[in-house]
Amino acid sequence: MAFHQLCTFETFQQVSGRYGYGENFRDVIEQEFTRIKGITYLDHAAATLYPESVLKDYCRDITSNLYGNPHSHNPSSRLTHDTVDRVRYRVLQHFNTTPEEYSVIFTSGCTAALKLVAESFPWRSHTESQAGSHFCYLTDSHTSVVGMRGLTSSRGVVTQPVSPQELENRAKDEAQVEDVICQTPHLFCYPAQSNFSGRKYPLSHVKGIQARRLYPACAHQGRWFVLLDAACYVSCSPLSLQDCPADFIPISFYKIFGFPTGLGALLVRNDAADILKKTYFGGGTAAAYLSGEDYYVQAANISDRFEDGTVSFLDIIGLNHAFEALYRITGGMHNIQQHTFGLARYTYMLLSSLCHGNGRPVAHIYTEGQFDSPITQGAVLNFNLMDSNGQIIGYSQVDRMANLYNIHVRTGCFCNTGACQSFLGITNQRVKRNLQAGHVCGDNIDIVDGQPTGSVRVSFGYMSTFEDCQKFLNFVAECFVEKPVTVDQERLQELKRAVAASEDSNKSPSIKITNGEVYKGDEKKPTEASLKGFQLRDSNSHGEAYTLTNIYIYPIKSCGAYEVHDWPVGPLGLLYDRGWMVVNGNGVCLSQKREPRLCLIRPQVHIRSNKLLLQAPGMDTISVPLENNNHSHTRVCHSKVCGDRVETVDFGDEAASWLSDFLGQPCRLIKQRPDFTREMKKRPSEAATSTSLSLVNEAQYLMINRASVELIQNLMSSRQDDSEGDQLLDTQSVISRFRANLVIAGVEPFEEDNWSHLIIGSTQFMVAGHCGRCHMVGIDQDTGSKTKEPLMSLSAYRSGKVTFGVYLTHQLTEGSTAAANVLSVGSLIQPKPNSS
């Protein structure tokens, strides 16, 4: 078969496997990457490209939202702080792990992350009484990894480069017994994927080193830590830290998304974080310090401890939009891996089979395998071209010609001298002689004494196309092949057979993607441990009956109330109370403090029909299911409520579009994931068990009483300045502003502050604390307008103490469940005062 017949899409499909991300792949590429029209960009391992929608969404975000310094506590700063935390969760979700297992430390890039580890690792020098630390790295490592030895050498640490062959050939059959006596810390670094050749090293090496089975860990006692350089790997491959629990993982985000640049991260396994010891401390990293004394206490939070100064928060916000675009266009990293590997494998097959008219091969390709599988090979192809006499054509000549054809490649040694020496056969002495001859890293001196000093690298990204492969291969054939162009048919058939064998071996059950993107909807009912009963008095000292006058649930956090007469008690409080919340385009929870118009959204819960109705002025009413049992897969999101991380599920595009239209900004409706447990922070000392919460702020229930409301209302009336012309709020308006679940009557003002327990109907409650109030109570729940009342009157009456209402948690008698209890308006209340 002639070369031009092989450069067809039909041939490509035979060997590539998966291509694209759906029927509209070509249209998406044309819409999102218009700037590369006429350009063949094949340098994705250096920096991939960003879709244009990312910049549009990002610019819309930062021009419509006010983001302040996250170290402050004003509203704009809190928005930044919450958004940055939301992005941290998203990074961890992308790598299939959680904040309980790993922390995200934002840096300026992968190199800065490596430098942070080198400076903070507790290196020990060898002494007569203790063994010294070893700093070991794979010879196929980036300059930035090898450069860590500049710091370790000055501290008397043994530096040991390890070849890929030594790593396994000198391994032990079994893991070594943990030495409890010798705890000398050692560090082994290796790349998940070579940035030179695209070779993927087994992720199982992480556990092999940690267990001291692999060399060099098996040869040295102590505690071994693993740094997995994932910068090149994660650009086109899914990485699950559940399967690969490396201690330190440095990454650069532009390798994955193209934007933002100058932003990376160090992912640190929490179990290993405490060994890192900083010397310098910058703003935001201290819990306390003295300027006049050598006294410093580091921040408790791992991220805060290592992020000196203010993080690049606008870049981090941009990262959230990059995640959105990546998953919207591709569906996830598994799809990207299949797509890019198919392109690389096709290019490898044709380039390695391409011959001059005299039958000599055109390319010398530097690879360990034959592009059999994306498990062992990334979307990188490294080679040198040869003339018809078998002589290497300098990479600078190839680069200049490629530029004329608008083909963008990378040349040189790619900041990986170890791999370059290994593949090109360059000895240490030759490297030194080349330097004396004037060749330095990054220059255009490609041949010294007839020998190459580097090579050519092409690499693919998620937006690369078959046409990119086709143009590159035609360019090589046109410019560097002595005619007639021929193909080594025997080699080509051998490669095709290898591909077929590889495809057959991979026809095992379909791969289940476990990168945290999707949640399978097996809704487990949370269980509530029973609580001990208690005895209460039947009436108050005045002989009046305490009664429950109103019950309100707020199905969507910060949205309008839904008043009910009888309502079941669920495991987290009133059933469906604060079960949902609205988040902005960055996944940050919206409250009335940030978006007052939320109060105009009036949700209604219809249990029998399994519907949550959304209503708002000027909008058609829509409904979403109360339970998502009919959906086999639902997108999992991470957000925060009052500083707590919560796992939620997204409730679809219809609700998102409805909310976005009404609020005038991108929004989503999310619900707390049914099998996720969020425990109450300030648990009453008498509580027998932990208390689980919905998306409420602090406790399961908030209770106020009418007597307290009426007192504040009267105080507002007496304080009112007639010249202001303010309309006096009636009792119901004041009640609505305090947004309580339970309203009671027949009580002296603020008497409830002194209760420890109460029974409403047959349900027992414990008082969990007083509700501190903020300026949100000044928002008119009918209009969304803001006033200073009733906060000003409350503060004046309570001498600056702005608490109003009490938090409650329910207590269940032995053997009962929350679902068996129902609260009803008119129920009698039996309080129990504090013993004091």
NUDO-326582 format. One line per field, with one value per residue (C-alpha): x, y, z. Coordinates in steps of 0.2 Angstrom, whole numbers. Layout:
BEGIN
c1: c(X / ...) $
c2: c(Y / ...) $
c3: c(Z / ...) $
***
This chain:
BEGIN
c1: c(0 / 7 / 11 / -3 / -16 / -10 / -13 / -31 / -44 / -50 / -33 / -32 / -48 / -42 / -28 / -32 / -46 / -57 / -57 / -65 / -79 / -95 / -102 / -99 / -80 / -75 / -88 / -82 / -64 / -68 / -78 / -66 / -49 / -52 / -34 / -25 / -33 / -20 / -8 / -3 / 1 / 11 / 19 / 6 / 18 / 26 / 10 / -7 / -21 / -35 / -53 / -59 / -75 / -63 / -57 / -75 / -82 / -68 / -69 / -88 / -85 / -71 / -81 / -97 / -91 / -80 / -66 / -56 / -40 / -45 / -36 / -49 / -66 / -77 / -90 / -79 / -65 / -76 / -82 / -64 / -60 / -75 / -71 / -53 / -58 / -71 / -57 / -46 / -60 / -62 / -43 / -44 / -60 / -51 / -37 / -50 / -46 / -53 / -48 / -47 / -33 / -24 / -21 / -19 / -5 / -5 / 12 / 18 / 20 / 27 / 45 / 40 / 31 / 47 / 58 / 45 / 48 / 67 / 67 / 55 / 59 / 68 / 85 / 97 / 115 / 125 / 133 / 141 / 124 / 112 / 110 / 109 / 95 / 95 / 89 / 85 / 78 / 75 / 88 / 73 / 68 / 65 / 79 / 68 / 68 / 87 / 90 / 83 / 101 / 108 / 100 / 102 / 120 / 124 / 115 / 126 / 113 / 117 / 111 / 108 / 102 / 93 / 91 / 74 / 83 / 90 / 73 / 65 / 80 / 87 / 70 / 66 / 53 / 44 / 41 / 54 / 49 / 46 / 60 / 53 / 70 / 77 / 65 / 78 / 67 / 72 / 64 / 63 / 57 / 51 / 40 / 23 / 27 / 43 / 43 / 56 / 49 / 31 / 35 / 23 / 31 / 21 / 11 / 13 / 31 / 24 / 18 / 34 / 45 / 35 / 35 / 54 / 52 / 59 / 77 / 84 / 72 / 75 / 94 / 92 / 83 / 72 / 55 / 54 / 43 / 38 / 37 / 28 / 31 / 14 / 16 / 18 / 7 / -9 / -10 / -18 / -21 / -32 / -23 / -32 / -23 / -34 / -23 / -7 / -5 / 11 / 16 / 20 / 13 / 18 / 8 / 7 / -11 / -6 / -1 / -19 / -29 / -18 / -24 / -20 / -1 / 10 / -1 / 3 / 0 / 9 / -3 / 2 / -4 / -10 / -1 / 15 / 13 / 19 / 36 / 38 / 47 / 47 / 61 / 54 / 36 / 26 / 10 / -5 / 6 / 7 / -5 / 5 / 22 / 32 / 42 / 53 / 57 / 61 / 43 / 32 / 18 / 13 / -5 / -14 / -21 / -9 / -12 / -12 / 5 / 14 / 6 / 17 / 8 / -8 / -11 / -14 / -33 / -39 / -29 / -36 / -54 / -49 / -44 / -62 / -68 / -54 / -61 / -79 / -73 / -62 / -76 / -90 / -79 / -72 / -81 / -66 / -48 / -51 / -58 / -44 / -31 / -40 / -41 / -23 / -15 / -24 / -17 / 1 / 0 / -5 / 9 / 21 / 16 / 17 / 33 / 42 / 37 / 42 / 57 / 67 / 67 / 82 / 73 / 82 / 71 / 67 / 66 / 75 / 61 / 66 / 54 / 54 / 39 / 28 / 14 / 4 / -6 / -11 / -6 / 12 / 14 / 8 / 4 / 22 / 33 / 52 / 63 / 77 / 75 / 89 / 94 / 95 / 113 / 107 / 115 / 105 / 97 / 100 / 84 / 87 / 85 / 69 / 62 / 66 / 57 / 42 / 41 / 39 / 24 / 16 / 20 / 25 / 36 / 49 / 67 / 82 / 84 / 67 / 75 / 78 / 97 / 96 / 84 / 92 / 109 / 101 / 92 / 105 / 120 / 128 / 141 / 145 / 161 / 153 / 141 / 156 / 165 / 149 / 149 / 167 / 162 / 149 / 133 / 122 / 104 / 91 / 102 / 102 / 118 / 111 / 126 / 143 / 157 / 144 / 133 / 116 / 114 / 95 / 80 / 63 / 47 / 29 / 15 / -4 / -18 / -36 / -40 / -28 / -35 / -32 / -28 / -13 / -6 / -9 / -1 / 14 / 17 / 15 / 27 / 40 / 37 / 38 / 54 / 65 / 61 / 71 / 59 / 50 / 42 / 41 / 34 / 41 / 26 / 33 / 35 / 18 / 10 / 19 / 13 / -5 / -4 / 3 / -12 / -25 / -17 / -17 / -36 / -41 / -32 / -41 / -58 / -61 / -76 / -78 / -67 / -77 / -71 / -68 / -61 / -74 / -84 / -99 / -109 / -120 / -136 / -138 / -146 / -143 / -155 / -144 / -147 / -150 / -144 / -156 / -155 / -159 / -175 / -178 / -192 / -198 / -210 / -228 / -231 / -222 / -222 / -236 / -248 / -249 / -247 / -232 / -238 / -230 / -238 / -229 / -218 / -207 / -195 / -183 / -181 / -167 / -155 / -157 / -172 / -190 / -199 / -213 / -225 / -233 / -246 / -240 / -222 / -212 / -195 / -181 / -164 / -157 / -171 / -187 / -188 / -181 / -176 / -161 / -159 / -154 / -144 / -139 / -121 / -113 / -104 / -88 / -98 / -99 / -114 / -125 / -133 / -145 / -130 / -122 / -139 / -154 / -166 / -164 / -178 / -190 / -188 / -202 / -199 / -213 / -211 / -225 / -220 / -233 / -229 / -210 / -208 / -199 / -208 / -198 / -208 / -202 / -210 / -210 / -205 / -214 / -215 / -204 / -202 / -187 / -189 / -186 / -176 / -165 / -168 / -172 / -155 / -142 / -128 / -128 / -113 / -105 / -100 / -90 / -95 / -94 / -107 / -100 / -83 / -88 / -85 / -101 / -103 / -118 / -127 / -131 / -150 / -149 / -148 / -167 / -166 / -149 / -156 / -171 / -160 / -148 / -161 / -169 / -154 / -144 / -129 / -123 / -130 / -133 / -145 / -137 / -143 / -133 / -128 / -138 / -124 / -113 / -113 / -110 / -108 / -113 / -97 / -104 / -112 / -120 / -110 / -125 / -128 / -125 / -121 / -115 / -128 / -130 / -134 / -142 / -136 / -141 / -128 / -125 / -139 / -154 / -168 / -169 / -183 / -189 / -203 / -217 / -214 / -196 / -201 / -214 / -202 / -190 / -204 / -209 / -191 / -190 / -206 / -199 / -182 / -190 / -186 / -201 / -191 / -184 / -202 / -198 / -213 / -215 / -213 / -227 / -225 / -225 / -212 / -200 / -203 / -200 / -183 / -177 / -180 / -184 / -191 / -201 / -211 / -218 / -230 / -235 / -217 / -209 / -197 / -180 / -185 / -180 / -162 / -162 / -169 / -159 / -172 / -190 / -203 / -214 / -229 / -220 / -203 / -189 / -176 / -160 / -155 / -138 / -134 / -140 / -141 / -129 / -137 / -129 / -135 / -145 / -160 / -161 / -167 / -185 / -191 / -205 / -195 / -176 / -173 / -160 / -163 / -153 / -168 / -171 / -152 / -150 / -164 / -158 / -140 / -146 / -158 / -145 / -130 / -121 / -125 / -134 / -141 / -159 / -167 / -160 / -153 / -161 / -156 / -169 / -167 / -175 / -181 / -173 / -179 / -188 / -183 / -184 / -196 / -209 / -211 / -222 / -222 / -239 / -245 / -254 / -243 / -240 / -222 / -214 / -198 / -184 / -174 / -155 / -151 / -142) $
c2: c(0 / 17 / 30 / 42 / 28 / 26 / 44 / 43 / 44 / 26 / 19 / 30 / 23 / 5 / 8 / 23 / 16 / 30 / 47 / 63 / 65 / 64 / 68 / 87 / 85 / 94 / 108 / 111 / 112 / 125 / 135 / 134 / 135 / 147 / 154 / 139 / 138 / 134 / 129 / 112 / 113 / 98 / 104 / 100 / 92 / 109 / 119 / 113 / 125 / 133 / 134 / 151 / 149 / 148 / 166 / 172 / 164 / 169 / 187 / 187 / 180 / 193 / 208 / 203 / 197 / 207 / 196 / 203 / 196 / 180 / 184 / 197 / 194 / 206 / 199 / 201 / 192 / 178 / 175 / 173 / 162 / 150 / 150 / 145 / 131 / 125 / 124 / 114 / 101 / 101 / 97 / 83 / 76 / 76 / 65 / 54 / 58 / 68 / 82 / 69 / 60 / 74 / 93 / 105 / 118 / 131 / 135 / 145 / 128 / 111 / 117 / 128 / 113 / 102 / 116 / 117 / 99 / 100 / 114 / 107 / 88 / 84 / 78 / 70 / 70 / 54 / 54 / 41 / 38 / 39 / 34 / 49 / 52 / 47 / 57 / 46 / 49 / 40 / 45 / 48 / 64 / 82 / 95 / 102 / 85 / 82 / 100 / 96 / 88 / 106 / 108 / 91 / 90 / 105 / 96 / 80 / 70 / 55 / 58 / 42 / 42 / 26 / 19 / 12 / -5 / -5 / 0 / -17 / -28 / -26 / -27 / -39 / -53 / -47 / -30 / -27 / -28 / -11 / -5 / 3 / 8 / 17 / 30 / 40 / 49 / 45 / 52 / 44 / 54 / 47 / 53 / 45 / 48 / 53 / 70 / 64 / 48 / 48 / 31 / 28 / 21 / 9 / 19 / 3 / 9 / 21 / 6 / -4 / 10 / 14 / -5 / -6 / -19 / -10 / -3 / 8 / 7 / -11 / -8 / 5 / 5 / 20 / 27 / 30 / 43 / 45 / 60 / 56 / 69 / 70 / 85 / 77 / 62 / 71 / 82 / 67 / 53 / 50 / 49 / 41 / 44 / 30 / 17 / 27 / 35 / 45 / 56 / 71 / 75 / 91 / 97 / 112 / 116 / 124 / 107 / 101 / 116 / 128 / 142 / 148 / 149 / 152 / 141 / 124 / 114 / 101 / 88 / 82 / 66 / 72 / 57 / 64 / 82 / 84 / 78 / 94 / 108 / 126 / 138 / 154 / 159 / 172 / 181 / 169 / 155 / 158 / 154 / 166 / 174 / 188 / 201 / 204 / 186 / 170 / 163 / 156 / 144 / 137 / 137 / 121 / 120 / 111 / 123 / 138 / 133 / 132 / 145 / 160 / 177 / 179 / 165 / 170 / 169 / 176 / 163 / 150 / 156 / 154 / 136 / 132 / 138 / 127 / 112 / 116 / 117 / 102 / 91 / 99 / 96 / 79 / 71 / 67 / 62 / 44 / 50 / 61 / 47 / 36 / 50 / 57 / 39 / 35 / 49 / 46 / 27 / 31 / 43 / 31 / 17 / 27 / 37 / 21 / 12 / 27 / 23 / 32 / 26 / 15 / 7 / 15 / 21 / 39 / 40 / 34 / 34 / 34 / 23 / 8 / -1 / -1 / 10 / -5 / 3 / 19 / 11 / 11 / 25 / 43 / 54 / 59 / 54 / 57 / 54 / 60 / 60 / 52 / 55 / 41 / 37 / 34 / 50 / 60 / 76 / 90 / 94 / 113 / 110 / 100 / 114 / 127 / 118 / 114 / 133 / 136 / 124 / 131 / 115 / 118 / 105 / 105 / 101 / 98 / 88 / 94 / 97 / 79 / 76 / 58 / 51 / 61 / 53 / 36 / 36 / 45 / 36 / 52 / 49 / 60 / 65 / 69 / 81 / 90 / 91 / 97 / 111 / 115 / 116 / 129 / 119 / 123 / 118 / 126 / 132 / 127 / 117 / 100 / 91 / 90 / 79 / 71 / 66 / 73 / 83 / 81 / 76 / 81 / 79 / 79 / 78 / 78 / 87 / 84 / 96 / 88 / 80 / 67 / 82 / 86 / 69 / 70 / 87 / 82 / 65 / 73 / 87 / 74 / 64 / 80 / 88 / 74 / 58 / 54 / 49 / 38 / 37 / 19 / 10 / -5 / -16 / -30 / -18 / -10 / -27 / -32 / -16 / -19 / -36 / -29 / -17 / -30 / -41 / -26 / -23 / -41 / -41 / -25 / -33 / -36 / -29 / -10 / 2 / 10 / 28 / 31 / 49 / 57 / 64 / 53 / 46 / 31 / 34 / 21 / 31 / 24 / 30 / 37 / 29 / 39 / 32 / 32 / 44 / 42 / 50 / 62 / 69 / 87 / 98 / 100 / 119 / 135 / 145 / 156 / 142 / 146 / 133 / 134 / 130 / 128 / 142 / 140 / 128 / 133 / 123 / 131 / 117 / 127 / 136 / 155 / 154 / 158 / 149 / 135 / 136 / 119 / 114 / 96 / 90 / 74 / 74 / 67 / 60 / 78 / 88 / 93 / 83 / 92 / 107 / 115 / 99 / 109 / 125 / 136 / 138 / 151 / 146 / 142 / 130 / 142 / 143 / 158 / 166 / 181 / 191 / 189 / 188 / 195 / 190 / 172 / 176 / 179 / 160 / 151 / 132 / 120 / 102 / 90 / 73 / 62 / 67 / 67 / 85 / 101 / 116 / 131 / 148 / 166 / 182 / 183 / 165 / 149 / 136 / 121 / 105 / 93 / 76 / 76 / 60 / 56 / 37 / 36 / 43 / 30 / 42 / 59 / 72 / 74 / 91 / 98 / 114 / 122 / 127 / 137 / 130 / 112 / 102 / 95 / 82 / 86 / 80 / 91 / 92 / 95 / 108 / 113 / 120 / 127 / 137 / 143 / 149 / 157 / 167 / 173 / 178 / 184 / 174 / 156 / 145 / 127 / 118 / 105 / 93 / 85 / 68 / 55 / 45 / 59 / 63 / 81 / 81 / 96 / 105 / 112 / 97 / 99 / 91 / 80 / 73 / 54 / 53 / 64 / 75 / 74 / 90 / 95 / 111 / 121 / 133 / 126 / 115 / 104 / 117 / 135 / 141 / 158 / 164 / 178 / 186 / 190 / 196 / 207 / 215 / 219 / 225 / 238 / 243 / 246 / 257 / 268 / 270 / 275 / 292 / 299 / 310 / 294 / 289 / 270 / 259 / 250 / 231 / 220 / 205 / 192 / 203 / 202 / 183 / 180 / 190 / 178 / 163 / 151 / 133 / 133 / 148 / 146 / 157 / 159 / 163 / 178 / 187 / 178 / 165 / 151 / 157 / 148 / 131 / 116 / 104 / 103 / 92 / 97 / 85 / 68 / 74 / 77 / 91 / 97 / 116 / 117 / 135 / 153 / 159 / 173 / 186 / 195 / 209 / 195 / 198 / 216 / 208 / 210 / 193 / 199 / 211 / 208 / 226 / 229 / 239 / 240 / 234 / 223 / 221 / 238 / 237 / 219 / 225 / 240 / 229 / 216 / 228 / 222 / 204 / 200 / 183 / 179 / 161 / 145 / 130 / 113 / 95 / 81 / 67 / 50 / 38 / 20 / 10 / 25 / 33 / 51 / 46 / 40 / 58 / 72 / 90 / 99 / 117 / 119 / 105 / 109 / 112 / 106 / 115 / 111 / 126 / 125 / 119 / 136) $
c3: c(0 / -5 / 8 / 2 / 4 / 22 / 26 / 25 / 39 / 35 / 39 / 54 / 61 / 59 / 71 / 82 / 93 / 100 / 91 / 97 / 110 / 100 / 83 / 85 / 89 / 73 / 76 / 94 / 89 / 76 / 88 / 103 / 94 / 80 / 83 / 77 / 60 / 47 / 61 / 66 / 84 / 91 / 106 / 119 / 131 / 133 / 134 / 129 / 122 / 131 / 123 / 120 / 130 / 146 / 144 / 140 / 155 / 166 / 160 / 163 / 180 / 186 / 179 / 187 / 204 / 217 / 223 / 237 / 246 / 254 / 270 / 274 / 281 / 271 / 259 / 244 / 253 / 259 / 241 / 236 / 250 / 247 / 228 / 231 / 243 / 230 / 217 / 230 / 231 / 212 / 210 / 223 / 215 / 198 / 205 / 214 / 232 / 246 / 258 / 272 / 262 / 253 / 253 / 239 / 241 / 227 / 219 / 204 / 195 / 196 / 198 / 213 / 221 / 219 / 227 / 241 / 245 / 243 / 256 / 268 / 268 / 285 / 277 / 289 / 287 / 291 / 309 / 320 / 329 / 314 / 296 / 284 / 272 / 253 / 239 / 225 / 208 / 191 / 178 / 166 / 176 / 172 / 177 / 190 / 199 / 197 / 203 / 220 / 223 / 224 / 240 / 247 / 243 / 254 / 269 / 268 / 260 / 249 / 231 / 221 / 203 / 198 / 181 / 176 / 174 / 192 / 199 / 196 / 192 / 210 / 218 / 232 / 230 / 246 / 255 / 269 / 287 / 294 / 304 / 320 / 326 / 311 / 305 / 294 / 281 / 262 / 246 / 230 / 215 / 198 / 184 / 180 / 162 / 154 / 146 / 134 / 126 / 134 / 142 / 157 / 172 / 183 / 196 / 207 / 210 / 223 / 234 / 230 / 236 / 251 / 256 / 253 / 240 / 225 / 223 / 231 / 246 / 248 / 251 / 264 / 281 / 286 / 281 / 262 / 254 / 236 / 225 / 209 / 196 / 187 / 177 / 160 / 164 / 170 / 154 / 144 / 157 / 172 / 189 / 204 / 220 / 228 / 218 / 219 / 236 / 232 / 246 / 236 / 218 / 209 / 194 / 183 / 177 / 160 / 155 / 157 / 153 / 144 / 155 / 168 / 167 / 181 / 193 / 199 / 215 / 227 / 232 / 249 / 257 / 274 / 283 / 276 / 278 / 296 / 291 / 280 / 290 / 284 / 289 / 280 / 284 / 275 / 277 / 281 / 286 / 305 / 319 / 330 / 330 / 338 / 330 / 345 / 349 / 340 / 342 / 328 / 328 / 310 / 304 / 308 / 290 / 278 / 263 / 274 / 281 / 265 / 254 / 258 / 256 / 246 / 233 / 215 / 218 / 201 / 192 / 204 / 200 / 181 / 185 / 189 / 172 / 164 / 173 / 167 / 149 / 149 / 155 / 145 / 129 / 132 / 146 / 156 / 156 / 151 / 135 / 132 / 135 / 122 / 109 / 111 / 112 / 96 / 87 / 93 / 89 / 71 / 69 / 76 / 65 / 49 / 54 / 59 / 43 / 32 / 20 / 7 / -11 / -7 / 7 / 22 / 36 / 38 / 56 / 72 / 85 / 104 / 113 / 124 / 116 / 101 / 107 / 112 / 126 / 134 / 150 / 145 / 133 / 132 / 118 / 115 / 100 / 100 / 85 / 74 / 55 / 44 / 26 / 13 / 19 / 37 / 44 / 57 / 51 / 64 / 74 / 70 / 52 / 55 / 66 / 53 / 39 / 51 / 55 / 36 / 36 / 51 / 61 / 79 / 87 / 101 / 99 / 110 / 125 / 133 / 151 / 153 / 150 / 158 / 145 / 131 / 135 / 137 / 120 / 110 / 118 / 124 / 137 / 152 / 143 / 127 / 137 / 144 / 127 / 118 / 131 / 127 / 109 / 113 / 115 / 129 / 134 / 123 / 108 / 90 / 89 / 85 / 78 / 86 / 79 / 68 / 83 / 88 / 104 / 104 / 95 / 89 / 99 / 94 / 107 / 106 / 116 / 118 / 104 / 92 / 76 / 63 / 51 / 62 / 60 / 42 / 39 / 49 / 40 / 23 / 28 / 33 / 17 / 6 / 14 / 21 / 11 / -5 / -18 / -22 / -4 / 1 / 16 / 25 / 23 / 33 / 48 / 46 / 46 / 61 / 70 / 65 / 72 / 88 / 88 / 85 / 99 / 111 / 107 / 110 / 127 / 132 / 128 / 146 / 155 / 152 / 162 / 176 / 178 / 196 / 196 / 206 / 192 / 193 / 207 / 205 / 213 / 226 / 239 / 257 / 271 / 285 / 302 / 318 / 334 / 348 / 362 / 380 / 386 / 399 / 410 / 409 / 418 / 411 / 411 / 415 / 431 / 425 / 421 / 403 / 389 / 378 / 360 / 343 / 332 / 315 / 306 / 291 / 280 / 268 / 255 / 246 / 257 / 258 / 247 / 253 / 267 / 264 / 279 / 283 / 297 / 300 / 294 / 297 / 306 / 295 / 301 / 298 / 305 / 297 / 281 / 266 / 276 / 268 / 257 / 242 / 239 / 224 / 219 / 207 / 192 / 202 / 213 / 228 / 239 / 236 / 251 / 253 / 259 / 242 / 232 / 241 / 227 / 233 / 245 / 230 / 225 / 234 / 234 / 238 / 243 / 237 / 245 / 237 / 220 / 223 / 217 / 222 / 214 / 210 / 209 / 207 / 201 / 182 / 180 / 174 / 188 / 186 / 196 / 200 / 209 / 227 / 225 / 211 / 212 / 193 / 188 / 187 / 186 / 194 / 194 / 211 / 216 / 231 / 240 / 257 / 271 / 285 / 283 / 281 / 265 / 258 / 244 / 233 / 218 / 203 / 199 / 181 / 167 / 168 / 186 / 182 / 167 / 177 / 192 / 180 / 171 / 187 / 196 / 181 / 183 / 180 / 194 / 198 / 210 / 220 / 234 / 248 / 243 / 253 / 259 / 264 / 283 / 289 / 308 / 319 / 325 / 342 / 349 / 366 / 380 / 385 / 367 / 368 / 349 / 335 / 326 / 307 / 298 / 281 / 272 / 288 / 295 / 313 / 319 / 314 / 320 / 324 / 336 / 340 / 351 / 347 / 364 / 359 / 342 / 349 / 361 / 347 / 336 / 350 / 352 / 333 / 334 / 349 / 340 / 323 / 317 / 309 / 297 / 289 / 284 / 287 / 287 / 303 / 301 / 307 / 318 / 303 / 293 / 308 / 310 / 292 / 293 / 307 / 296 / 310 / 308 / 323 / 331 / 348 / 359 / 377 / 383 / 391 / 380 / 378 / 391 / 379 / 381 / 397 / 392 / 390 / 384 / 377 / 371 / 356 / 355 / 356 / 350 / 362 / 358 / 366 / 365 / 356 / 358 / 353 / 335 / 332 / 319 / 305 / 293 / 283 / 295 / 287 / 271 / 267 / 263 / 252 / 241 / 244 / 249 / 263 / 280 / 296 / 306 / 316 / 319 / 326 / 339 / 344 / 346 / 357 / 368 / 371 / 373 / 357 / 359 / 343 / 347 / 343 / 344 / 349 / 340 / 343 / 339 / 341 / 353 / 350 / 363 / 363 / 347 / 339 / 322 / 317 / 303 / 316 / 322 / 315 / 321 / 321 / 323 / 340 / 349 / 367 / 372 / 388 / 392 / 404 / 411 / 413 / 431 / 434) $
***
